[in-house]
Amino acid sequence: MKYIYMAALLLVSHVMYAQVGINTTNPSSASVLDVSSTNDNTNYGGFLPPRVNLAQRNTIPVTVSDDGMMIYLIEGTTRCVQVYDGVDAVWENVYCMPVNAAPVASLVHVSGCEIVGETLSANYTYSDTEGDAEGTTTFQWYRANDALGTGAIAIPGATASTYTLIAADATNFIAIEVTPVASTGTLLGSPVVSTYEGGILASGSCGPTLLGVQDFELIPSTPTLALFENTAGYYESGNSGTGEYPQNADKFVSSTRSYAVSNATNDIDLGPVDASAYSDASVFLKLASFSKTSGNGADGSDYVDIYISLDGGVTFSLEMTVDSGGPNRRWDYDATGNATHTYDGDNVTTTFSSTSGGTGISTLEINGIPNSANLLVGIIMENTDGNEIWIIDDVEVYGNN
């Protein structure tokens, strides 16, 4: 019996100190526990640590001797593999699953003509941190008593991105609620309500709204486009004098002054203006080319560049260039030529070459500019002869419904 007992004791001791294998009969000699992902090379599995929430984790009676204990914490949107630090007595994150953020609707506003029978549009910017594409974003139009939203009610059936004003909207104020929806990831974002626009007119007509003008007068017209001279030009006034061409032509459109450059490069910025409440914006200005002597005028190397910034001057897009189209070209503000361009934002200019005399390019227009709270116009004029003058006047920005 003594020999049988001793043999059994030795066998138990051998089992207690042997390597343990799960899904394997040949565990690594260097490991205490060797877990194989399969035992038949066909069916596979993984290692799943204990899963607990925060309250459950805090009931684990850990001590310094439990240094290195591992768990998987699931609490709300938090999902982290954690290891216990027995020295500092804290649970440390080894890795946390990324949280998929909800989509966001920003710059939510209403555009359109605020008259019964006209159609308003919802405008907004969709964004998603993970880049999830926009799904079926939802809309709800509201009617209120005033611009503060007093007595606001959801308009029955008004759940499209556009809304045609009805008689019940007259004298009231309208807002749009946008709830962004992603196509993947976290689908539903928080609803955002625009400001209330109104009061709605029962009848009338819509047209462009002047948002700012710079006429270069000592007392400028209002609403005034602020003028910032990065490289200064100078002010012209009066008529062309003896020997100047076009002869006896006004060097201004209205009032008494305009803005000019001669034998130099001039760089100015005008604005910014807030065009966020409109569907888009347009910029107009008047341009003339004068000569101080009979044999001069704008040449092929002379140009006027028009830039548009939607972020208050942080970035610009070169949209339009007007050049003389040939040597010694000159015209006044009464010339009938025009240069019209639809904004594309690609910072690649569209060039218009002028003629001389009555068909010279005197009216410049850039339309279709996206609505922006910080719309800025940049103008660069260059000519290369002291006998030549570029002159501009009446730079205007309009908001379009």
C-alpha positions in Angstrom: 0.0 0.0 0.0 2.8 2.4 0.8 4.2 2.0 -2.7 0.8 2.5 -4.3 0.3 5.7 -2.3 3.7 7.2 -3.2 3.1 6.4 -6.9 -0.3 8.2 -6.9 1.3 11.2 -5.1 4.0 11.5 -7.7 1.4 11.2 -10.5 -0.7 14.1 -9.0 2.4 16.2 -8.6 3.2 15.7 -12.3 -0.3 16.8 -13.4 -0.2 19.9 -11.3 3.0 21.1 -12.7 2.4 20.1 -16.4 1.6 22.5 -19.2 -2.2 22.9 -19.8 -3.5 22.8 -23.4 -7.0 23.7 -24.7 -7.8 22.4 -28.1 -4.3 20.9 -28.3 -2.6 17.8 -27.0 0.8 19.3 -27.4 0.9 22.6 -25.5 4.0 24.7 -25.7 6.7 23.8 -23.1 7.2 27.5 -22.5 3.6 28.2 -21.5 1.5 27.4 -18.5 -1.7 27.6 -20.7 -1.7 27.1 -24.4 -5.0 27.9 -26.1 -5.3 26.8 -29.8 -7.8 28.4 -32.1 -8.8 25.0 -33.5 -8.4 21.3 -32.9 -9.4 20.1 -36.3 -8.1 22.8 -38.6 -11.6 23.4 -39.8 -13.5 25.1 -37.0 -11.9 28.1 -35.4 -12.6 30.3 -32.3 -11.1 33.1 -30.3 -10.3 34.0 -26.7 -13.1 35.9 -25.0 -12.1 37.6 -21.7 -14.7 38.1 -18.9 -17.2 40.9 -19.9 -18.4 43.2 -17.2 -19.9 46.7 -16.9 -18.4 49.4 -14.6 -20.4 48.4 -11.5 -19.6 44.8 -12.0 -15.9 45.5 -12.5 -15.8 47.5 -9.3 -17.0 44.5 -7.3 -14.0 42.4 -8.3 -11.9 42.0 -5.1 -8.6 42.8 -6.7 -5.4 43.2 -4.6 -1.8 43.8 -5.5 -1.3 40.1 -6.2 -3.9 40.4 -9.0 -1.5 42.7 -11.0 -2.2 41.9 -14.7 -5.8 40.6 -14.4 -7.7 41.2 -17.7 -11.3 42.0 -18.4 -13.4 43.5 -21.2 -15.4 46.5 -20.0 -18.7 47.4 -21.7 -20.3 50.6 -20.4 -22.6 52.6 -22.6 -20.5 53.3 -25.8 -17.3 52.4 -24.0 -15.8 49.1 -25.0 -12.3 48.6 -23.6 -9.9 45.7 -22.9 -8.5 46.6 -19.4 -5.7 45.2 -17.3 -5.4 45.7 -13.5 -2.4 47.6 -12.3 -1.7 46.1 -8.9 1.0 48.6 -8.0 -1.1 51.7 -8.6 -4.4 49.9 -7.9 -6.1 51.1 -11.1 -7.6 49.5 -14.2 -5.7 50.5 -17.3 -7.0 50.6 -20.8 -5.1 48.3 -23.2 -7.3 49.1 -26.1 -10.7 50.8 -26.6 -13.0 50.2 -29.6 -13.5 53.4 -31.6 -16.9 55.1 -31.0 -18.8 55.8 -34.2 -20.0 59.4 -33.9 -23.4 60.5 -35.1 -23.8 62.6 -38.2 -24.1 66.4 -37.8 -26.1 69.1 -39.6 -24.6 72.5 -39.4 -25.2 76.0 -40.9 -28.9 75.1 -41.1 -30.9 78.0 -42.6 -33.9 78.8 -44.8 -33.5 80.5 -48.2 -36.0 81.7 -50.6 -38.5 84.5 -51.1 -40.7 85.1 -48.0 -44.0 85.7 -49.8 -47.1 83.5 -49.9 -46.9 81.2 -53.0 -43.1 81.2 -53.1 -41.0 78.1 -52.2 -38.5 78.1 -49.4 -35.5 75.7 -49.3 -33.7 74.0 -46.4 -29.9 74.7 -46.6 -27.4 72.8 -44.4 -24.0 71.2 -44.3 -23.8 67.4 -43.6 -20.7 66.0 -41.9 -19.7 62.7 -40.3 -16.5 62.1 -38.3 -16.0 58.6 -39.8 -16.9 59.8 -43.3 -20.2 57.8 -43.4 -22.2 59.0 -46.4 -25.5 60.8 -45.9 -28.6 58.7 -45.9 -32.2 59.9 -45.9 -32.0 63.0 -43.9 -35.4 64.2 -42.6 -37.0 67.6 -42.5 -39.8 69.3 -40.6 -41.0 72.9 -41.2 -42.3 75.0 -38.4 -44.5 78.1 -38.1 -44.2 80.6 -35.2 -45.6 83.9 -34.1 -42.3 85.8 -34.1 -38.5 85.5 -34.7 -38.1 84.0 -31.2 -40.2 80.9 -32.2 -43.1 81.8 -29.8 -46.0 79.4 -30.3 -44.1 77.3 -32.8 -46.0 74.4 -34.3 -45.0 71.7 -36.8 -46.7 72.4 -40.1 -48.6 69.2 -41.0 -47.2 67.4 -44.0 -44.3 69.8 -44.4 -41.6 67.2 -44.3 -39.7 67.8 -47.5 -36.5 69.8 -48.0 -38.6 72.6 -49.7 -41.9 74.2 -48.6 -44.3 76.4 -50.5 -45.7 79.2 -48.4 -49.5 79.2 -47.9 -52.0 81.8 -46.8 -51.8 80.6 -43.2 -48.1 81.6 -43.1 -48.8 85.3 -43.8 -47.4 87.6 -41.0 -45.9 84.5 -39.4 -42.3 83.2 -39.2 -40.9 80.0 -40.7 -38.0 77.7 -39.6 -36.7 74.3 -40.8 -35.6 71.4 -38.6 -33.0 69.1 -40.1 -32.2 65.7 -38.6 -29.1 64.3 -40.3 -29.2 60.6 -41.1 -26.1 58.5 -42.1 -26.2 55.5 -44.4 -23.9 53.5 -42.2 -22.4 53.6 -38.7 -24.4 55.6 -36.2 -27.3 56.5 -38.3 -29.3 59.3 -36.5 -27.9 62.7 -35.6 -29.4 65.4 -33.4 -32.1 67.6 -35.0 -31.1 71.2 -35.6 -33.6 74.0 -36.0 -32.8 77.1 -38.1 -33.6 80.7 -37.0 -37.2 81.8 -37.7 -37.5 83.9 -40.9 -40.4 86.3 -41.6 -42.8 87.8 -41.3 -44.2 86.3 -44.4 -45.8 88.7 -46.8 -49.2 87.9 -48.2 -48.2 89.3 -51.6 -45.4 91.1 -53.4 -42.4 90.3 -55.6 -38.9 89.0 -54.9 -35.6 90.3 -56.2 -32.0 90.4 -55.3 -31.1 92.1 -52.0 -28.2 94.5 -51.9 -25.9 93.2 -49.1 -23.0 95.6 -49.6 -21.6 98.3 -51.9 -18.3 100.1 -52.2 -18.5 103.3 -54.3 -15.1 104.8 -53.1 -16.7 108.0 -52.0 -15.6 110.1 -49.0 -18.9 109.1 -47.4 -19.5 105.6 -48.9 -23.0 104.4 -49.7 -24.7 101.9 -47.4 -24.8 99.0 -46.7 -21.0 99.5 -47.1 -18.5 96.9 -48.2 -15.5 97.4 -46.0 -12.3 98.2 -48.0 -9.0 96.7 -47.1 -5.9 97.8 -49.1 -3.3 95.1 -49.1 -1.4 97.1 -51.8 -2.9 100.5 -52.1 -4.1 102.2 -55.3 -5.4 105.8 -55.4 -8.7 107.7 -56.0 -9.7 109.2 -59.3 -12.3 111.9 -59.8 -13.6 114.3 -62.4 -13.4 113.8 -66.2 -10.6 113.0 -68.5 -8.7 116.1 -69.3 -6.9 117.5 -72.3 -4.9 114.8 -74.0 -6.5 112.0 -72.0 -8.5 109.3 -73.6 -11.4 108.5 -73.8 -11.8 112.3 -74.0 -14.2 114.0 -71.7 -15.4 110.8 -70.2 -16.3 110.5 -66.5 -13.8 108.6 -64.3 -16.6 107.6 -62.0 -20.0 105.9 -62.3 -21.9 108.0 -59.8 -21.0 110.8 -57.4 -17.4 112.0 -57.7 -14.8 109.2 -57.1 -13.5 105.8 -58.2 -10.5 103.6 -57.4 -7.5 103.4 -59.7 -4.0 102.0 -60.3 -1.3 103.3 -62.7 2.0 101.6 -63.5 1.7 99.4 -60.4 -0.1 96.3 -59.0 -2.9 97.0 -56.6 -4.5 94.4 -54.3 -7.7 95.1 -52.3 -10.3 93.1 -50.4 -13.9 94.1 -49.9 -16.2 92.8 -47.2 -17.0 90.4 -45.7 -20.8 90.3 -45.9 -23.2 87.7 -44.5 -25.0 86.0 -47.4 -26.0 82.9 -45.4 -29.7 83.7 -45.6 -29.8 83.5 -49.4 -29.8 80.7 -51.9 -26.7 82.3 -53.5 -24.9 85.6 -54.1 -23.7 87.7 -57.0 -20.9 90.3 -57.3 -21.0 93.2 -59.8 -18.4 95.9 -60.5 -17.7 98.5 -63.2 -14.3 98.7 -65.0 -12.7 101.3 -67.3 -9.4 101.7 -69.0 -8.1 105.2 -69.5 -4.9 106.7 -71.1 -3.1 109.8 -70.0 -2.0 110.4 -73.6 -3.5 109.7 -77.0 -1.2 106.8 -77.8 -1.6 104.6 -74.7 -4.0 102.3 -73.0 -4.1 98.9 -71.4 -1.8 96.3 -73.1 -1.7 92.5 -73.2 0.2 92.2 -70.0 -2.3 94.3 -68.1 -5.1 92.6 -66.2 -7.8 92.7 -63.6 -8.3 89.6 -61.4 -11.4 88.9 -59.3 -11.2 86.5 -56.4 -14.0 85.1 -54.1 -13.5 83.9 -50.6 -16.3 82.1 -48.7 -14.4 82.1 -45.3 -13.6 85.7 -44.7 -10.2 85.7 -46.6 -8.6 82.5 -45.3 -8.8 81.0 -48.7 -9.6 82.5 -52.1 -10.6 81.2 -55.5 -9.5 83.1 -58.6 -12.7 83.2 -60.7 -12.3 85.9 -63.4 -9.6 87.8 -65.3 -10.2 90.7 -67.7 -7.4 91.8 -69.9 -7.1 94.3 -72.7 -7.1 91.9 -75.5 -4.5 93.9 -77.4 -2.2 96.9 -77.2 -3.4 100.4 -76.1 -7.0 99.5 -75.4 -9.2 102.1 -73.6 -12.9 102.5 -72.8 -15.1 104.2 -70.3 -17.9 103.1 -68.0 -20.5 103.6 -70.8 -19.0 100.8 -72.9 -21.5 98.0 -73.5 -19.2 95.0 -73.1 -19.7 92.7 -70.1 -18.0 89.7 -68.6 -20.3 87.2 -66.8 -19.1 84.1 -65.0 -20.8 81.5 -62.8 -18.7 80.7 -59.7 -17.0 77.3 -59.7 -14.6 77.6 -56.8 -11.8 75.7 -58.6 -9.2 78.6 -58.4 -8.8 78.4 -62.2 -9.6 81.7 -63.8 -11.9 82.4 -66.7 -10.4 85.1 -68.9 -12.3 87.7 -70.8 -10.4 89.8 -73.4 -11.8 93.3 -74.0 -11.9 95.5 -77.1 -11.4 99.2 -77.3 -14.0 102.0 -77.4 -17.7 101.5 -77.1 -17.7 97.7 -76.8 -15.0 97.5 -74.1 -15.8 95.4 -71.0 -17.2 97.8 -68.5 -19.5 95.5 -66.4 -18.2 92.4 -64.6 -20.5 89.9 -62.9 -19.8 86.7 -60.9 -23.0 84.8 -60.0 -24.0 81.6 -58.4 -21.7 82.2 -55.4 -22.6 79.8 -52.6 -24.3 81.3 -49.5 -21.7 82.2 -46.9 -21.6 84.1 -43.7 -18.2 85.5 -44.6 -18.3 86.4 -48.3 -15.2 88.5 -49.3 -14.3 89.9 -52.8 -10.6 90.3 -53.7 -9.5 92.4 -56.6 -6.0 92.7 -58.1 -5.3 95.3 -60.9 -2.0 95.5 -62.7 -0.8 97.8 -65.5 2.8 98.5 -66.5 2.9 102.0 -67.8 2.5 105.4 -66.1 0.4 106.6 -69.0 -2.2 103.9 -68.4 -5.0 103.7 -65.7 -7.3 100.8 -64.6 -10.3 102.3 -62.8 -13.1 100.4 -60.9 -16.2 101.7 -59.3 -19.5 100.5 -57.6 -18.5 97.1 -56.4 -21.8 95.5 -55.3 -22.7 92.2 -53.6 -26.3 90.9 -53.8 -28.1 88.0 -52.1 -30.5 86.1 -54.3 -33.6 84.3 -53.2 
